[in-house]
Amino acid sequence: MKKILLSLYFLTALTASAAVAPYSEESMSEGATHVIRGKVLALSSKTEKSKADRSLFARDRIFKVTMSVSEVEKGKAIKTGDELIFKAWQPSTRLPLLPGPQGHQPIPAKGDQIKVYLLYNVKSKTYHSYMPNGIQIIGKEKSKKSAKQLSTENE
């Protein structure tokens, strides 16, 4: 029995994929269907069975990012002022603990200014950011507390 389990473990390890190396901005810009800048209006997530890892216990956290478009660097059908929704993901659960794609890094927060390299899926009519580094946070929103602290420091 030990030999069978050990064999299955090594077979799984041999077929496991590795983390995806970051892309250069030039290659993402060339391959993306859209390159846009804007502000994150909302962020939601849910955990579901992984599509990237086919093992029995693999779960991913799928993020739905809603942003307002402030600049379109590449792409058609998206205009300045539009609201756009795109998806990103990160692994949630992996058993056994094997290396593999680690999803998108970083995931922005509500209020962040971002630049995103998108791929449009014609079949599902959805946008997905380049993985792993297709979302760039170019500005963090300052919290009200820190704004108050700044105003009292200036007085």
C-alpha positions as CSV (number, residue, x, y, z in Angstrom):
1,M,0.0,0.0,0.0
2,K,2.9,2.4,0.8
3,K,4.4,1.8,-2.6
4,I,1.1,2.6,-4.3
5,L,0.7,5.8,-2.4
6,L,4.3,6.8,-3.0
7,S,4.0,6.1,-6.7
8,L,0.8,8.2,-6.9
9,Y,2.5,11.0,-5.1
10,F,5.5,11.0,-7.4
11,L,3.3,10.7,-10.5
12,T,1.3,13.7,-9.3
13,A,4.5,15.6,-8.6
14,L,5.8,14.9,-12.1
15,T,2.6,16.1,-13.8
16,A,2.2,19.2,-11.6
17,S,2.8,22.5,-13.3
18,A,5.1,25.2,-12.0
19,A,4.4,28.8,-11.1
20,V,4.0,31.2,-14.1
21,A,6.9,33.6,-14.5
22,P,6.0,37.3,-14.7
23,Y,5.7,38.8,-18.2
24,S,7.5,41.9,-19.4
25,E,5.3,45.0,-19.9
26,E,6.2,44.9,-23.6
27,S,5.0,41.3,-24.1
28,M,1.8,41.9,-22.1
29,S,1.1,45.1,-24.1
30,E,1.7,43.2,-27.4
31,G,-0.5,40.2,-26.4
32,A,-3.3,42.0,-24.6
33,T,-6.5,42.8,-26.3
34,H,-6.9,45.8,-24.0
35,V,-4.7,47.9,-21.8
36,I,-6.5,50.3,-19.6
37,R,-6.1,52.5,-16.5
38,G,-8.7,53.4,-13.9
39,K,-9.9,53.2,-10.4
40,V,-11.3,50.1,-8.6
41,L,-14.9,50.8,-7.7
42,A,-15.7,47.3,-6.2
43,L,-14.0,44.0,-5.4
44,S,-15.8,40.8,-4.6
45,S,-14.6,37.2,-4.4
46,K,-15.8,33.6,-4.1
47,T,-14.1,30.3,-3.7
48,E,-14.8,27.5,-6.2
49,K,-13.3,24.4,-7.6
50,S,-10.0,25.2,-9.4
51,K,-9.8,25.3,-13.2
52,A,-6.0,25.7,-13.1
53,D,-5.4,22.7,-10.9
54,R,-7.3,19.5,-11.6
55,S,-6.6,17.8,-8.3
56,L,-9.5,16.7,-6.2
57,F,-9.2,19.2,-3.4
58,A,-8.0,22.3,-5.3
59,R,-10.0,25.4,-4.7
60,D,-9.4,29.0,-6.1
61,R,-10.5,32.4,-4.9
62,I,-12.0,34.1,-8.0
63,F,-12.0,37.9,-7.8
64,K,-14.5,40.1,-9.7
65,V,-13.0,43.6,-10.1
66,T,-15.2,46.5,-11.1
67,M,-13.3,49.6,-12.3
68,S,-14.1,52.9,-13.9
69,V,-11.9,53.5,-17.0
70,S,-9.9,56.7,-17.0
71,E,-7.6,55.9,-19.9
72,V,-7.6,53.4,-22.8
73,E,-4.1,52.7,-24.0
74,K,-5.1,49.8,-26.3
75,G,-8.3,48.2,-27.4
76,K,-11.7,49.0,-28.9
77,A,-15.2,48.9,-27.5
78,I,-14.0,50.3,-24.1
79,K,-14.2,54.1,-23.7
80,T,-13.0,56.5,-21.0
81,G,-15.7,56.7,-18.3
82,D,-17.0,53.2,-18.9
83,E,-17.3,50.7,-16.0
84,L,-15.6,47.5,-16.7
85,I,-15.6,44.1,-14.9
86,F,-12.7,41.7,-15.1
87,K,-11.7,38.5,-13.3
88,A,-8.5,37.5,-11.5
89,W,-7.8,34.5,-9.2
90,Q,-5.4,33.2,-6.6
91,P,-5.2,29.6,-5.2
92,S,-7.1,29.0,-2.0
93,T,-6.6,25.3,-1.2
94,R,-4.1,22.8,-2.6
95,L,-3.9,19.2,-1.3
96,P,-1.4,17.8,-1.6
97,L,0.8,20.9,-1.3
98,L,2.4,21.0,-4.7
99,P,3.7,23.9,-6.6
100,G,1.7,25.3,-9.5
101,P,0.3,28.5,-10.9
102,Q,-0.2,31.0,-8.2
103,G,-2.7,33.2,-9.9
104,H,-2.6,37.0,-10.1
105,Q,-0.3,39.1,-7.9
106,P,-1.2,41.6,-6.7
107,I,-5.0,41.8,-6.3
108,P,-6.0,45.5,-6.0
109,A,-8.3,46.9,-3.3
110,K,-11.3,49.2,-3.6
111,G,-10.1,52.7,-4.4
112,D,-6.7,51.7,-5.9
113,Q,-5.6,53.2,-9.2
114,I,-4.6,50.4,-11.5
115,K,-3.3,49.7,-15.0
116,V,-4.5,46.3,-16.3
117,Y,-3.5,44.2,-19.3
118,L,-6.6,42.3,-20.4
119,L,-7.5,39.4,-22.6
120,Y,-11.0,39.3,-23.9
121,N,-12.6,35.8,-24.1
122,V,-15.1,36.0,-27.1
123,K,-16.8,32.8,-26.1
124,S,-17.7,33.8,-22.5
125,K,-17.7,37.5,-23.3
126,T,-15.5,38.2,-20.2
127,Y,-12.2,40.0,-19.5
128,H,-9.4,38.4,-17.7
129,S,-6.1,40.0,-16.7
130,Y,-2.8,38.7,-17.8
131,M,-1.5,36.2,-15.3
132,P,0.5,36.5,-13.1
133,N,1.4,40.2,-13.2
134,G,-1.2,41.8,-15.5
135,I,-2.6,44.0,-12.8
136,Q,-0.4,46.9,-11.7
137,I,-1.3,49.1,-8.8
138,I,-0.2,52.6,-9.7
139,G,-1.8,54.4,-6.7
140,K,-3.3,53.4,-3.4
141,E,-6.3,55.3,-2.1
142,K,-5.5,57.2,1.1
143,S,-7.9,56.3,4.0
144,K,-9.9,59.1,5.6
145,K,-7.9,58.5,8.8
146,S,-4.6,59.2,7.2
147,A,-6.0,62.3,5.4
148,K,-7.1,63.6,8.8
149,Q,-3.7,62.9,10.3
150,L,-2.1,64.7,7.4
151,S,-4.3,67.8,7.9
152,T,-3.5,68.0,11.7
153,E,0.2,67.6,11.0
154,N,0.0,70.6,8.6
155,E,-1.7,72.9,11.1
